[in-house]
Amino acid sequence: MRNDSDPLEHRTAQLTEALTTARSRAQSRSGLLWVDACADGDLIIHVDNDALSLGGDELSRQLIALAAQALAAARDRARTALAEFRADPHIDEAVWQTRDAMNRPLPQHLPGR
């Protein structure tokens, strides 16, 4: 069960969503073509049958442009989520505590104890 009042958990969930499942859409002016993109590069492409009249070259050109737009928007969203994640003082404190723990000397175990 998620604790929505925990800022660290909330920011982590936002970042995870932006990186893995959130999608951005770019659509042609005609509405016959659209591309959904996830920040990780996953694409969903839709081509309406009426768009086939554009011909292969124009269809390819538009789909490439739409894919680039959708991917840029998804990655911008992920960058924003990462910036918000890093700006959270709870995150900074957690990172500091982890670094501090990793820099402590290892416990020395004496034989026979």
C-alpha positions in Angstrom: 0.0 0.0 0.0 1.4 3.4 -1.0 1.7 6.2 1.4 0.8 9.3 -0.6 1.9 11.6 2.3 5.6 10.4 2.0 7.3 12.9 -0.3 10.2 10.6 -1.1 7.8 7.8 -2.2 5.7 10.3 -4.2 8.7 11.7 -6.1 10.1 8.3 -6.7 6.7 7.1 -8.2 6.6 10.2 -10.4 10.1 9.6 -11.7 9.4 5.9 -12.3 6.3 6.7 -14.2 8.0 9.4 -16.3 10.8 7.0 -17.2 8.8 3.8 -17.8 5.1 4.3 -18.6 4.2 7.9 -19.3 3.6 8.6 -22.9 3.6 11.8 -25.0 1.6 12.0 -28.2 2.3 13.9 -31.5 -0.4 14.0 -34.1 -0.6 15.1 -37.7 -2.7 18.1 -38.6 -5.1 15.9 -40.4 -5.4 13.6 -37.3 -4.8 10.6 -39.6 -1.3 9.9 -38.1 -0.2 9.8 -34.5 2.7 8.5 -32.5 2.8 7.9 -28.8 6.3 7.7 -27.2 7.7 6.7 -23.9 11.0 8.2 -22.6 12.7 4.8 -23.0 12.1 5.0 -26.8 9.0 2.7 -27.0 6.7 3.9 -29.8 3.1 3.2 -30.7 2.3 4.4 -34.3 -1.1 4.8 -35.7 -1.8 5.2 -39.4 -5.4 5.7 -40.5 -6.2 4.0 -43.8 -7.0 7.4 -45.3 -3.4 8.5 -44.7 -2.2 5.9 -47.2 -3.1 8.3 -50.0 -0.2 10.5 -48.9 2.2 8.0 -50.6 5.2 6.3 -49.0 7.7 9.1 -49.0 5.3 11.7 -47.4 3.9 9.1 -45.0 7.5 8.2 -43.9 8.5 11.8 -43.5 5.5 12.7 -41.4 5.8 9.6 -39.2 9.5 10.3 -38.5 8.8 13.9 -37.6 5.9 12.8 -35.3 8.1 10.1 -33.7 10.8 12.7 -33.0 8.3 15.2 -31.5 6.6 12.6 -29.3 9.9 11.2 -28.1 11.3 14.7 -27.4 8.2 15.5 -25.3 8.4 12.2 -23.4 12.1 12.8 -22.6 11.5 16.4 -21.6 8.8 15.1 -19.2 11.3 12.6 -17.8 14.0 15.3 -17.4 11.5 17.5 -15.5 10.6 14.6 -13.2 14.3 13.9 -12.6 15.0 17.6 -11.8 12.0 17.6 -9.4 13.3 14.4 -7.8 16.8 15.7 -7.4 15.5 19.0 -6.0 13.6 17.3 -3.2 15.6 17.7 0.1 14.5 14.3 1.2 16.4 12.8 -1.8 19.5 14.8 -1.0 19.4 13.6 2.6 19.0 9.9 1.5 21.9 10.2 -0.9 24.1 11.8 1.8 23.2 9.1 4.4 24.0 6.4 1.8 27.4 8.0 0.9 28.2 8.4 4.6 27.4 4.8 5.3 29.5 3.6 2.4 32.5 5.7 3.6 32.5 4.4 7.2 35.2 1.9 8.0 34.2 -1.8 7.8 33.8 -3.4 11.2 36.9 -5.3 12.3 36.1 -8.8 13.6 38.6 -10.3 15.9 39.2 -14.1 15.7 37.6 -16.0 18.6 35.0 -13.3 19.4 
